[in-house]
Amino acid sequence: MDQTAASKARLLEAETWVFDLDNTLYPSSSDVFAQIDERMTRYISGFLDLTLDEAGELRKAYYLSHGTTMRGLMNRHGMEPGPFLEYVHNVDLGNVSPDPSLDRALSRLPGRKIIYTNGPADHADRIMDRLSIGHHFEAVFDIIGADYMPKPEPKAYEDLVERFGLKPGKTVMVEDLARNLGPAAALGMITVWVRNAGDDHGDNQGPPPEADVDHVVDDLVSWLGRLTADQTGRPGSY
């Protein structure tokens, strides 16, 4: 996980930044994804006539085996994704508020900015509105646009690159789930892992392979702030 001056300069020379959404652009302490998990469990319980405990176990199992719980329900039970996405993302965003520090860092960060999420675009739009950062992003590549292929399926990343004309070697991908960085690294992208302590979405993934992660970050806003602290013609201090 190289932290040399050259690796930092490469970040600032990137043409495109691809950001994950949930637990990446806002902190996991906001508990938004905890609400999504709970609503997924309740939806599965009603859809398959299971107890909440049974539905919770199935949610975790399908997440691990299919990339997303939704994909497992589609593949194994023929579920239509639209009602599921609408229900599970109808969450309270009261703990997500405007982040002036993130706004400033994004405004100083050179290059295009895209959100890539396993959720729907309307959820991303609501989050960006709450954070007051939507004006920084040119597009959202969501689960629907990916034809319901979730991260970390490599084909979805290839479609992302093709759709937006990305140069992988000049693209930075920022993710809170280390397993989602593997396909990006394989394409040659610069990878940034936002490490959320205790937040593994149930996969108990442990440390990622060294080759998959170029930068490890515990606080994205502080890290971006340091990276972009001096954008007057030379790379900022780290």
Secondary structure, 3 states (H helix, E strand, C coil): CCCCHHHHHHHHCCCEEEECCCCCCCCHHHCHHHHHHHHHHHHHHHHHCCCHHHHHHHHHHHHHHHCCHHHHHHHHHCCCHHHHHHHHCCCCCCCCCCCHHHHHHHHHCCCEEEEECCCCHHHHHHHHHHHCCHHHCCEEECCCCCCCCCCCCHHHHHHHHHHHCCCHHHEEEEECCHHHHHHHHHHCCEEEEECCCCCCCCCCCCCCCHHHCCEEECCHHHHHHHHCCCCCCCCCCC
